[in-house]
């Protein structure tokens, strides 16, 4: 078993090297800076993306920087992961299937003192990859229509630094600073009567966002947590070319003109979570997060940003009958999550719901483990020209844990 897990772990690392960019083909990535990714490290995707109150003792928990206050002394952690996603899109009587691979994250963490820890990670924040052909849309305050064709790509990356400090045995606090950067390309053409207007735009974004977190142990089996992601403004600049075609005559209105673009505003996000252990082998995690997108005063031509509520529930279980037996050390997990979405199109919410199951496979003679999870989810719905996404997702996360400055006494 040891050799099989080590071989599979190596295969993951090689696969992630080959796929250095994330790919998302969701039509909802048309909005803002694209579809926002879940931040799933370690076991988190197996438990419904919950875990705000979990410590970073066996994996790097990026949901709460306060978790770094519980990093084991002399341990160096490294986490890398990826996702394979198969999605079916439904709209009325039409359906289409697509498969893609997404790089998830790469991160490392280590203790600074016996009560504090530091981590650094790189992951995609969002992805804008969409293709829309001849979408019929009404002209405002008119009975007429126009047709939209759009192709987009790109997205933002998240490079963050986090620090957590533990006061005594019960309270830990933490903070993180995330540098967001990247660009999107957006090529659109509008057909109105016999005239076509073509807009080719590349937008570059950069900004910094701060987050705060805390964890408090009520007792050895019960922990409560909270997080705050502060609102921030992501600066944007664009280079744009605009052309019109009327009666086969091409007129260039702008050609590679650089200018400021509408900035992207990230909202205040507040979360609370709990972790409860039962009889040492069953653990429950429950999270709730509120994102105040409405206060960011953003809007899109085809929709609006609205406040988002996210709920996540997860369970992990391991028998621990005989730690010398491999399968008694394997951890089993399951979870569910639901969020109301931060987009409203034609007055309809683009919500998301998913269920997940997973395994944590320990690597013999180490503190490392391979986390495998499967999720099934639905996003949006088929009504009023909206699109429903049905997706199957397999996540593979490798959590490597090495020990520094300690000489092995027993082999």
TIVEX-993331 format. One record per atom (N, C-alpha, C): residue in three letters; x, y, z. Coordinates in pm, whole numbers, plus 50000, padded with zeros to 5 digits. Layout:
% TIVEX-993331
ALAXYZ ...
% end
This chain:
% TIVEX-993331
UNK500834987950000 UNK500005000050000 UNK500875012650000 UNK501975012250076 UNK502865023750083 UNK503375027549944 UNK503795017649865 UNK504335020549732 UNK503255025749639 UNK502035020549652 UNK500935025049566 UNK500595039649594 UNK500505043449723 UNK500195057249758 UNK501305066649712 UNK502565062449730 UNK503685070749688 UNK503675072749537 UNK503345062049461 UNK503285063049315 UNK502175072649272 UNK501005071449336 UNK499885080049300 UNK500205094649334 UNK500885096849447 UNK501265110349486 UNK502195116449381 UNK503155108549334 UNK504055113449231 UNK503345116749101 UNK502345108649067 UNK501555111048946 UNK500815124448956 UNK500285127649075 UNK499595140349095 UNK500535152049071 UNK501725151149128 UNK502685161949114 UNK503045164248968 UNK503255153548891 UNK503585154948750 UNK502415160748672 UNK501205156848708 UNK500025161948638 UNK499875176748662 UNK500105181148785 UNK499955195248818 UNK501015203648748 UNK502195197948728 UNK503225205148655 UNK502805207348510 UNK502095197648454 UNK501655198748316 UNK500525208648298 UNK499665210148401 UNK498515218948391 UNK498735230648487 UNK499455240848441 UNK499805252048528 UNK498735262748530 UNK497725261948444 UNK496665271848442 UNK495335265248470 UNK494435273048529 UNK493105268048556 UNK492205270848437 UNK491235262148418 UNK490305263648307 UNK488885262748360 UNK488085272648333 UNK486675272148367 UNK485875276348246 UNK484925268248207 UNK484145271348088 UNK482715275248122 UNK482465279448244 UNK481115283248284 UNK480655295848212 UNK479455295948157 UNK478955308248094 UNK478775319548193 UNK478645316248323 UNK478505326648425 UNK479825333748453 UNK480935328848395 UNK482205335948410 UNK482235348548323 UNK481165351148248 UNK480995363548173 UNK480965375548266 UNK480545373548391 UNK480325384548483 UNK481575387848565 UNK481795400948588 UNK482885405348673 UNK484235400548622 UNK485045394548713 UNK486355389248675 UNK486295374248653 UNK485085368748639 UNK484915354648613 UNK484325347148731 UNK484215334048716 UNK483695325548822 UNK484735324448933 UNK484285326249058 UNK485185325749173 UNK485345311349219 UNK486595307049243 UNK486875293349282 UNK486695291249432 UNK486375278849469 UNK486455274849610 UNK487935273449648 UNK488245276849773 UNK489615275749822 UNK489755262749899 UNK489905251649828 UNK489845238349889 UNK491235232449908 UNK491755232850031 UNK493025226650065 UNK492755213850144 UNK493685204250137 UNK493615192350220 UNK492305185050210 UNK491685182650326 UNK490445174950335 UNK489225183650307 UNK489375196650294 UNK488235205950287 UNK487225202650177 UNK487635199150052 UNK486615195949951 UNK485785183749984 UNK486295174550069 UNK485535162650106 UNK484425165650205 UNK484565176650280 UNK483585179950385 UNK482765192250347 UNK482405192950218 UNK481525203450173 UNK482115217350175 UNK483445218450167 UNK484155231350175 UNK483935238350309 UNK483685230450413 UNK483605235850548 UNK484945233850617 UNK485075238850740 UNK486315236750815 UNK486925249250874 UNK486155259950887 UNK486665272550940 UNK487245271151081 UNK486755261351158 UNK487185259551296 UNK488225248551313 UNK488715242751202 UNK489715232151212 UNK491115237951228 UNK491985231651307 UNK493375236251320 UNK494225231351204 UNK495345238051181 UNK496295233651079 UNK497295224051143 UNK496795212651191 UNK497685203051256 UNK498045191251166 UNK497175187951069 UNK497475177050976 UNK497485181750830 UNK496965193650801 UNK496995199650669 UNK496915214750685 UNK497225222150578 UNK497165236750583 UNK495725241150561 UNK495105246650664 UNK493715251150655 UNK493685265850615 UNK493435268550488 UNK493465282350440 UNK492145289650460 UNK491145283250519 UNK489875290050544 UNK489965299850659 UNK490975298350746 UNK491095306850864 UNK492575308150901 UNK493155320250892 UNK494595321750925 UNK494905318551071 UNK493895319351160 UNK494115316251301 UNK494515301651320 UNK494155292851226 UNK494475278651238 UNK495985276251242 UNK496775285651191 UNK498235284151188 UNK498835284651328 UNK498095289451426 UNK498585289351563 UNK498695275351621 UNK498125265451552 UNK498165251551599 UNK499085242851515 UNK499965248951435 UNK500935241051361 UNK501835233251457 UNK502065220451433 UNK502935212551521 UNK504375217851519 UNK504995218051634 UNK506365222851644 UNK507305214251559 UNK508245220551489 UNK509265214051406 UNK508715207451280 UNK507445209851248 UNK506845203951127 UNK506855214151014 UNK507165209450894 UNK507115217550773 UNK506065211350681 UNK505025219150644 UNK503925213850564 UNK503955219550422 UNK503615210750327 UNK503535214550187 UNK502265208450130 UNK501455216550060 UNK500175211850009 UNK500045215749862 UNK499625206249779 UNK499435208749637 UNK498215200949590 UNK497455206449497 UNK496225199649456 UNK495735203649319 UNK494785195849271 UNK494155198449142 UNK492775192049135 UNK491995195949034 UNK490625191049019 UNK490365187248874 UNK489625176548854 UNK489115172648723 UNK487595174248727 UNK487045181648632 UNK485625184948635 UNK484965181448501 UNK483845174548511 UNK483005171548395 UNK481665178648413 UNK481315187448319 UNK480125195848334 UNK479195194348215 UNK477905193348244 UNK476865193548142 UNK476055206248157 UNK475915213748047 UNK475155226248047 UNK473815223947978 UNK472735228348045 UNK471395226647991 UNK470725240147975 UNK470095242247861 UNK469335254447836 UNK468175250847745 UNK466965250547801 UNK465805246647723 UNK465945232347674 UNK465905230347542 UNK466005216947484 UNK467445213347447 UNK468405222447473 UNK469785220147433 UNK470635216147553 UNK471675208347527 UNK472635204847631 UNK474005203047567 UNK475055205347646 UNK476425204247599 UNK477295199747715 UNK478275191047688 UNK479165186047792 UNK480585190547765 UNK481305193747873 UNK482705197747863 UNK483495191847979 UNK484735188747954 UNK485645183448057 UNK486855192648067 UNK487335194848187 UNK488535202848203 UNK489245199548333 UNK490475204348343 UNK491295202348462 UNK491615216048520 UNK491595217148652 UNK491895229748719 UNK493025227848819 UNK494075235648806 UNK495065236448912 UNK494385242649034 UNK494555236749150 UNK493865241249271 UNK494715250649355 UNK495915246349392 UNK496735254649481 UNK498105248449501 UNK499015256549550 UNK500275251849602 UNK500585260449724 UNK500955254149835 UNK501105261649960 UNK502145254950048 UNK502765262950135 UNK503655257550237 UNK503425265150367 UNK503715258350479 UNK503515264350611 UNK504525258550709 UNK504915266650807 UNK505855261950909 UNK505675270351035 UNK505975264651152 UNK505865272251277 UNK506975282551288 UNK506625294251342 UNK507615304651368 UNK508105303651513 UNK507175301851604 UNK507465298851744 UNK506585287151785 UNK506645283051911 UNK505815271851955 UNK504335275351955 UNK504005288351947 UNK502595292651949 UNK502175299851821 UNK502985299551717 UNK502615307151597 UNK503125300151472 UNK502505303451360 UNK502875297451233 UNK502655306951117 UNK503315303951006 UNK503275312450887 UNK503025303650765 UNK502285308850669 UNK502055301450544 UNK502075310850426 UNK502375305450311 UNK502315312750185 UNK501695303350082 UNK500825308749997 UNK500145300049899 UNK499855307749771 UNK499725300249664 UNK499355305649534 UNK498215297149480 UNK497155303649437 UNK496005296649382 UNK495255305949289 UNK494455300549197 UNK493595309149115 UNK492435314549197 UNK492125327349181 UNK490955333149248 UNK489705331949161 UNK489865334249030 UNK488705333648940 UNK489175329848800 UNK488215325748718 UNK488495322248580 UNK487355327148491 UNK487735334048384 UNK486755338848287 UNK487005331648155 UNK486205321648125 UNK486345314048000 UNK484935310847950 UNK484485318447853 UNK483105316747806 UNK483035318747655 UNK481985313147596 UNK481735314847454 UNK480235315047432 UNK479735326047381 UNK478305327947359 UNK478085331947213 UNK477145325447148 UNK476905328147005 UNK475465332346982 UNK475295343846919 UNK473985348646873 UNK472915347946982 UNK473225353347098 UNK472255354047207 UNK471315365847182 UNK470015363047175 UNK469025373347146 UNK468655380647274 UNK468815393947274 UNK468565401947393 UNK467715414147357 UNK466825418347447 UNK465985429947417 UNK466745443147431 UNK466385452947349 UNK466915466347363 UNK466085473847466 UNK466735479847563 UNK466025486447673 UNK465095497347621 UNK463885497747677 UNK462855507547642 UNK462495506847493 UNK462515494447440 UNK462185492647299 UNK461605478847278 UNK460915476947168 UNK460375463947132 UNK461335456047044 UNK462465462047011 UNK463415455646921 UNK464425447246999 UNK465215439346924 UNK466215430546984 UNK467575432746916 UNK468615428046985 UNK469935427246924 UNK470545413646957 UNK471615410046887 UNK472235396946905 UNK473675398746954 UNK474015391147058 UNK475335392047119 UNK476145379447091 UNK477395381147049 UNK478385370447040 UNK479585374547124 UNK480025365747215 UNK481095369447307 UNK482025357647333 UNK483325360547342 UNK484345350647375 UNK485285357047477 UNK485565349747587 UNK486425355347691 UNK487355345047749 UNK488455349747809 UNK489415340947875 UNK490185348947980 UNK490955341748062 UNK491765348248163 UNK491225346448303 UNK491655354848396 UNK491215353948534 UNK492225360148628 UNK491925359448757 UNK492785365048860 UNK493465353948940 UNK494665356948988 UNK495415348049077 UNK495455353949217 UNK495595345049316 UNK495615349149456 UNK496935344149520 UNK497795353549558 UNK499065350249623 UNK499005356149764 UNK498895347449865 UNK498665352949999 UNK499695348250101 UNK499845356750204 UNK500715354150317 UNK499855354450443 UNK499995344350528 UNK499145343350647 UNK499995340550771 UNK499515345650885 UNK500205343651013 UNK499155341351121 UNK499395331351204 UNK498485328451314 UNK499245327451445 UNK498625332251554 UNK499245331951686 UNK498255326551788 UNK498725317551873 UNK497875311251975 UNK498235316552114 UNK497195321152185 UNK497335325752323 UNK496935314152415 UNK497915308252483 UNK497615296952569 UNK497165285052488 UNK496175277552541 UNK495685265452475 UNK494315267152410 UNK493675278852429 UNK492295280252383 UNK492075289952269 UNK492745301552270 UNK492465312152173 UNK493595313752073 UNK493225314351944 UNK494185317151837 UNK493595327951747 UNK494445336951701 UNK494035347451608 UNK494995347451490 UNK494545352951378 UNK495395353051261 UNK495015363851162 UNK495925366651070 UNK495685376550966 UNK496375371950838 UNK495835376250726 UNK496445373050597 UNK496315384950503 UNK497275386050412 UNK497245396250307 UNK497355389050173 UNK496375391250088 UNK496325384649957 UNK496585394849847 UNK497535391749760 UNK497805399949642 UNK497045393649525 UNK496115401149467 UNK495315396249355 UNK495795402949227 UNK496055394849123 UNK496565400348999 UNK496165391248884 UNK496115397148765 UNK495785389348646 UNK495125397948542 UNK494665391648434 UNK493985399148329 UNK492935390448262 UNK491995396948197 UNK490945390148121 UNK490865396247981 UNK490535387847883 UNK490245392747748 UNK488765390547720 UNK488175400047654 UNK486735399647630 UNK486475405447491 UNK486085396647398 UNK485775400947262 UNK484285399147237 UNK483595410247210 UNK482145409747191 UNK481745416847062 UNK480705411547000 UNK480125418246883 UNK478615419146902 UNK478065430546862 UNK476635433346878 UNK476035435646740 UNK475055427546703 UNK474375428946574 UNK473035435746597 UNK472905447846544 UNK471655455446554 UNK471255459446412 UNK470095454246371 UNK469665456246233 UNK470755450946139 UNK471335459346055 UNK472385455045962 UNK473755460346002 UNK473885464346127 UNK475145470146173 UNK475755461446282 UNK477065459246274 UNK477795451346374 UNK478815460346443 UNK478775460446575 UNK479775467546654 UNK480645457146725 UNK481955457746704 UNK482895448246762 UNK483775455246864 UNK483865449446986 UNK484685455047093 UNK485665444347140 UNK486955446847126 UNK488005437847172 UNK488735444547288 UNK488685438047405 UNK489195444547527 UNK490035435047609 UNK491175440147657 UNK492005432847753 UNK492115441447878 UNK491695435747992 UNK491685443248118 UNK492655436948216 UNK493505445148278 UNK494495440648375 UNK494095445448514 UNK494145436148612 UNK493715439148750 UNK494865437048847 UNK494875444948956 UNK495805442549066 UNK495305449649191 UNK495525443149306 UNK495075448849433 UNK495475439849548 UNK495235444449670 UNK495575437149792 UNK494335436349881 UNK494145424549942 UNK493005422650031 UNK493475416450163 UNK492955421550275 UNK493305416650407 UNK492175408350466 UNK492535398150544 UNK491565389750613 UNK491995387650758 UNK491025385950847 UNK491275383550988 UNK490505371051030 UNK491015364151132 UNK490325352251179 UNK490635349251324 UNK489785341051384 UNK489985336951524 UNK489385323051544 UNK489985315551636 UNK489465302551678 UNK489535301851831 UNK488475296451891 UNK488455295152037 UNK487965281252074 UNK488765274152154 UNK488415260752199 UNK487575261652327 UNK486295257852315 UNK485435257352434 UNK485925246352527 UNK486225234752469 UNK486865223752540 UNK487645215652437 UNK488155204052477 UNK489005196252387 UNK488255190552266 UNK486925190952268 UNK486135185252157 UNK485345195652079 UNK485315208152123 UNK484425218152064 UNK485175231252040 UNK485195235751914 UNK485875248151876 UNK484925256851796 UNK484955269951823 UNK484185279751745 UNK485175288951675 UNK484755294351561 UNK485665302651482 UNK484895313751412 UNK485635323951371 UNK485055334851293 UNK486115340351198 UNK485675345651085 UNK486575351750987 UNK485965364550933 UNK486825373750892 UNK486415386250829 UNK487335388850711 UNK486765389450592 UNK487515393450474 UNK487105407750442 UNK488055416850450 UNK487745431050440 UNK487455435150296 UNK486545444850277 UNK486265449550141 UNK487465456750083 UNK487625455849954 UNK488765462449890 UNK488435465649745 UNK489245474349687 UNK489075478749550 UNK490235473349466 UNK489915465649363 UNK490925460249272 UNK491015469449150 UNK492155475949136 UNK492335485549028 UNK492365478448892 UNK491865485448790 UNK491785479448657 UNK492145489648550 UNK492895485048451 UNK493185492848331 UNK492895484148210 UNK492595490348097 UNK492215482547979 UNK492875488047853 UNK493005479247755 UNK493405482947619 UNK492285478247527 UNK491725487347449 UNK490485484347377 UNK490555488747231 UNK489935480247147 UNK489755483347006 UNK488275482246972 UNK487715492446906 UNK486295492646871 UNK486155495046721 UNK485375486246657 UNK485115487646514 UNK483625486046486 UNK483165492446380 UNK481785490646334 UNK481815486246188 UNK480855477646155 UNK480715472846016 UNK479285475545972 UNK479135484045872 UNK477825487345817 UNK477905486745665 UNK477075478545604 UNK477075476645459 UNK478485473245409 UNK479145464145484 UNK480475459045451 UNK481575469645458 UNK481265481245516 UNK482255491845535 UNK482735491445680 UNK484045489445701 UNK484625488445835 UNK485135502045880 UNK484685506245996 UNK485125518946054 UNK485765516246189 UNK487005520546208 UNK487695518646335 UNK487465530846423 UNK486785528646534 UNK486485539546628 UNK487655541446724 UNK488215530346776 UNK489385530546863 UNK490325519346821 UNK491635521346838 UNK492605510946805 UNK493645509946915 UNK493545499346997 UNK494475496947107 UNK494645509147197 UNK493535514747236 UNK493535526547322 UNK493595522047468 UNK494605526847542 UNK494755523447684 UNK494035533747769 UNK493325529047872 UNK492585538047961 UNK492245530648090 UNK491775538048189 UNK491295531848312 UNK489985524748284 UNK489775513648353 UNK488525506048342 UNK487795506748475 UNK486555501848475 UNK485805501348600 UNK486505491848696 UNK486805496648817 UNK487465488248917 UNK486535477248964 UNK487155466649015 UNK486405455249067 UNK486405456249219 UNK485235455949279 UNK485105457649423 UNK484785444249490 UNK485635440449586 UNK485395428249662 UNK484705432049792 UNK483685424449833 UNK482835428649945 UNK483375424550081 UNK482765429650185 UNK482985424650319 UNK482355410750329 UNK483145401150378 UNK482655387450395 UNK482875383350540 UNK481815378950606 UNK481875375250747 UNK481455360650763 UNK482205353150840 UNK481885339050857 UNK481995334551001 UNK481215324451034 UNK481305317751164 UNK481305302751138 UNK481985295351225 UNK482055280951207 UNK482275273751339 UNK481935260951341 UNK482165252651459 UNK482765239351416 UNK483475233151509 UNK483985219651491 UNK483705211951619 UNK483025200451606 UNK482645192551723 UNK483065178051701 UNK483825172451797 UNK484265158651788 UNK483445149951883 UNK483035138151831 UNK482245128751909 UNK483035115751925 UNK483265111352047 UNK483895098452077 UNK485225096452003 UNK485935107351981 UNK487295107051926 UNK487425102351782 UNK486355097351719 UNK486515092451582 UNK485535098751483 UNK484555106051528 UNK483615113151441 UNK483705128051468 UNK483915135851362 UNK484015150351377 UNK483055157351281 UNK482385167751330 UNK481445175551249 UNK481955189751236 UNK481855195351114 UNK482175209351090 UNK480965216051027 UNK480675228251069 UNK479525235751019 UNK479945250351002 UNK479805255850882 UNK480185269650852 UNK479015277450792 UNK479015290550822 UNK478095299750754 UNK478885312450719 UNK478685317350596 UNK479395329350552 UNK478435338650479 UNK478545351450508 UNK477735361850445 UNK478655371150367 UNK478365373150238 UNK479155382050153 UNK478275393450105 UNK478655405850137 UNK477825417550111 UNK478155423449973 UNK477835416049868 UNK478105420649733 UNK477285432949695 UNK476095434349748 UNK475245445849714 UNK475905459049752 UNK476685458849862 UNK477335471049908 UNK478505475049820 UNK478935466249729 UNK480035469649640 UNK479585478749525 UNK478265480749511 UNK477705489849410 UNK478165486449269 UNK478235473549241 UNK478595469049106 UNK477355463949034 UNK477375465248904 UNK476295459748824 UNK476855455548689 UNK476145446748624 UNK476535442148492 UNK475395444948395 UNK475745445748266 UNK474735448348164 UNK473655437648165 UNK474055425048200 UNK473115413948193 UNK472725408648331 UNK473095415448439 UNK472755410448571 UNK473265419648680 UNK472995415948805 UNK473395423948920 UNK474105415449023 UNK474985421949102 UNK475615415449215 UNK474705416949337 UNK474475405949408 UNK473585406049523 UNK474275399049640 UNK473775401449762 UNK474355395349881 UNK474265380149874 UNK475295373649922 UNK475415359049911 UNK475455352650050 UNK474725341650065 UNK474765333550187 UNK475305319850151 UNK476255314950230 UNK476845301750204 UNK476785293150330 UNK476305280750314 UNK476195271150424 UNK476995258750386 UNK477755253350481 UNK478565241350454 UNK478575232450578 UNK478385219550556 UNK478355209750665 UNK479195197750624 UNK480025192750717 UNK480865181350684 UNK481095172150802 UNK481415159550771 UNK481715149450873 UNK482955141650830 UNK483815138550927 UNK484935129450904 UNK484855118251007 UNK485305106350965 UNK485225094651053 UNK486415085451027 UNK487005080351133 UNK488035070051122 UNK487885060451240 UNK488075047451216 UNK487825037651321 UNK488865038251433 UNK490145039451395 UNK491245040051492 UNK491245028251589 UNK490765016651542 UNK490775004851628 UNK492184999751650 UNK492964999251541 UNK494324994251549 UNK495185002651455 UNK495995011751512 UNK496745020951428 UNK497825013851348 UNK498115001251379 UNK499084993851300 UNK498474988751170 UNK497134988351163 UNK496454984051041 UNK496174996350955 UNK496544995350828 UNK496445006950739 UNK495015012350730 UNK494035003850703 UNK492675008650679 UNK491995013450807 UNK492565010550923 UNK492045016451046 UNK492535030751064 UNK493515034650984 UNK494015048350990 UNK493465057150878 UNK492745051150786 UNK492125058750677 UNK490955066850731 UNK490835079250688 UNK489735087950731 UNK488715089050618 UNK487435087450653 UNK486335088550558 UNK485615101750582 UNK485125107750475 UNK484525121050488 UNK483335122650395 UNK482415131350434 UNK481285135050349 UNK480835149050387 UNK480145155750295 UNK479695169250323 UNK478675174250223 UNK478035185250256 UNK477085192050167 UNK477325207050179 UNK477015214250073 UNK477065228950082 UNK476025235049989 UNK475645246950024 UNK474665254549944 UNK474985269249957 UNK474965276249844 UNK475075290849851 UNK474095297049754 UNK473605308749793 UNK472575315549716 UNK473135322449592 UNK474465323049581 UNK475085329549467 UNK475155344649483 UNK476085350749412 UNK476235365349418 UNK475795372249289 UNK475155364349197 UNK474655369849073 UNK473145368249064 UNK472505378249010 UNK471065377748983 UNK470855381748838 UNK470325372548758 UNK470105374748616 UNK468615374348588 UNK468085385148533 UNK466645386148507 UNK465825383448632 UNK466335388248746 UNK465625386448872 UNK465745372548932 UNK466545363648871 UNK466695349848919 UNK468095347848975 UNK468185341849093 UNK469455338949157 UNK470175327449086 UNK471495328749073 UNK472325317849021 UNK472945310949142 UNK472195301549202 UNK472665294949324 UNK473425282149291 UNK474015276249395 UNK474855264449377 UNK474645255049495 UNK474525242149468 UNK474395232049573 UNK475225219949535 UNK475865213449634 UNK476725202049604 UNK476805192649723 UNK477075179949693 UNK477355169849794 UNK478725163949765 UNK479405158649866 UNK480755153649845 UNK481045141749936 UNK481945133049892 UNK482475122049972 UNK483975121449947 UNK484725115750042 UNK486155115250021 UNK486875106050116 UNK488165103950087 UNK489055095750168 UNK490345103450194 UNK490895101350313 UNK492255105950343 UNK493125093650361 UNK494065091750269 UNK494925079950268 UNK496295083650324 UNK496645078650443 UNK497955081950499 UNK499075075150422 UNK500225081650418 UNK501415075850357 UNK502275070050470 UNK502535057050463 UNK503195049950573 UNK504515056350615 UNK504765055750745 UNK506015060450805 UNK506235075450788 UNK505155082750761 UNK505235097350751 UNK503975103150814 UNK503955116450826 UNK502745123450868 UNK501955128650747 UNK502355124750629 UNK501745129650506 UNK500515121450468 UNK499705127050378 UNK498485120150336 UNK498035125150200 UNK497295116650130 UNK496665119950003 UNK495155120950026 UNK494575132449990 UNK493135134750007 UNK492455133449871 UNK491485124549864 UNK490725122149740 UNK489255124849768 UNK488605132849683 UNK487185135549704 UNK486435135849571 UNK485155132649580 UNK484245133549466 UNK483065142349505 UNK482695151449416 UNK481565160449442 UNK480615160449323 UNK479325161449353 UNK478325163549248 UNK477545176149285 UNK477375185049187 UNK476675197449218 UNK475875202849101 UNK475035212449132 UNK474215219349033 UNK474305234349056 UNK474425241748946 UNK474495256348952 UNK473535262248852 UNK472745272248895 UNK471755278348807 UNK470555269348784 UNK469715272948688 UNK468545265048654 UNK468075268148514 UNK467255259448460 UNK466745261248325 UNK465425268848333 UNK465495281948315 UNK464285290348311 UNK464695304348268 UNK463805310948196 UNK464045324748154 UNK465415326648089 UNK465775317547999 UNK467035318147926 UNK468265316148014 UNK468095311648138 UNK469245308448222 UNK469775294648186 UNK470995291748232 UNK471655279148203 UNK471885271548333 UNK471615258648329 UNK471835250048444 UNK473105241848422 UNK473975241748523 UNK475205234048516 UNK475105222048610 UNK475325210148558 UNK475455198048640 UNK476905193548631 UNK477595192548744 UNK479015189448737 UNK479415178248832 UNK480405170648786 UNK481055160248866 UNK482515164648884 UNK482985164649006 UNK484335169749034 UNK485125159849119 UNK486325156749076 UNK487245148649154 UNK488425157449194 UNK488665158449324 UNK489765166549377 UNK490835157549435 UNK492085160549403 UNK493235153349458 UNK494155163549524 UNK494345162249655 UNK495215171149730 UNK496265162949804 UNK497515166549786 UNK498605159649852 UNK499155168549963 UNK499045163950090 UNK499535171450205 UNK500805164550256 UNK501935170850233 UNK503215165550277 UNK503625172250407 UNK504065164250503 UNK504415169250636 UNK505775163550675 UNK506775172150684 UNK508115167850723 UNK508475173250859 UNK509395166350926 UNK509845170551059 UNK511265175751050 UNK511495187651108 UNK512805193851109 UNK513515191751242 UNK514825190451237 UNK515695191151355 UNK515405180451460 UNK514805169151421 UNK514585158251515 UNK515185145551457 UNK516035139151532 UNK516665126951488 UNK515785115051520 UNK515535106351420 UNK514695094651440 UNK515395084851534 UNK514665080551640 UNK515205071151736 UNK514705056851714 UNK513495055451659 UNK512905042351635 UNK512565041451488 UNK513035031151421 UNK512775029651278 UNK511575020651258 
% end
